[in-house]
Amino acid sequence: MAGSARQPGASCKRSRNRCAQRGGLPLLSALRPQITGKNITAKDFRTWAGTVLAAMALNELESFDSAAQAKRNLRAAIEKVADRLSNGRT
């Protein structure tokens, strides 16, 4: 198609499985130790991102005066992070 150059990795954003089949994720996995200098996995990045997002979500909520409100705040933060990471709540 004229005038519609595809960006590298664009398909990775749409489908993790298709990207892996095309070699995108293995290449990223191979480069990660070179970039970070450590054996950091994609799961490590995702866990770190989830932790940061949870802290931010909890910070946005009002303070609580009861255990029940603390549970509601925690549930709201978990749901917000799960939605952001495209996870179902467990």
N, C-alpha and C positions, 0 to 999 in steps of 0.2 A: 504494500500500500504506500503510495507516495505521500510524503510528509508526516508519516506516523511511525517514527523510529521507536522501537521498543527499548525500554530501559532494562539493563541487566538486573535480574532478580525480580522483575515485576511479577512473574508468575508465582514466585515464592510467597508473595503476599496473599495470593488468592488460594493456594492449595499447598499445604506442607507436603502432602504425599506426592503430588506432581513434581514439585521442586526436587524432592529426594530422588525421584526416578530420573530426573534430568541431570543430577549430579551437583546441584546447588548446595544442599546441606552438607554432603561429604566434603566439599571444597571448603566451606566455612569451618567445619569441624577440624579440618587439617590446618587451617590458618590460625585458629584460635590460640594454640600454645605459642606460636610465633609472635602473635600480637601481644598477648598478655604476659608471656614468660612463665606461665604456670599451666597446669592441667585443669583448666576451668571448663566445665561443661555447659551446654545450653540450659540444662536443668538448674545449674548454679545461678545463671543469669536470671532465669524465670523466678526462682525462689527469692533472690535478692529484690527483683522488681516487685514481687508480691508483698514482701515485707515493707518496702518503702511505700507502696500504695496503701497498705493497711495503716501504717503510721499516719499518713496524710489524711485518710478517711476518718480515723479516730480523732485527729486534731480538729477536724471540721465540725464535729458533733458537740452538742452542749454538754456541760458537766452533769453529773448525776448525783442524786441524793439517796438512791436506794439500790439494792442489789438487782431488783427487777429492771430499773432503768439502765443499769450498767449492762445487763444482758441484752436489752433492746439495742443499745448503742453498738455493742459488739456484733450483734446479728446484722445490723444495718451496714457496718463497715465491711463485714465479710461478704455480704451480698453485693456491695458496690465493687469490691475488688474482684470477686468471682465474675461479675458481669464484664468488667474491664479486661480480664484475662480470658474471657469466653469459656469460663468453667461453670459447671453446675455446682450449686451449694451442696456440700456433703454433710 
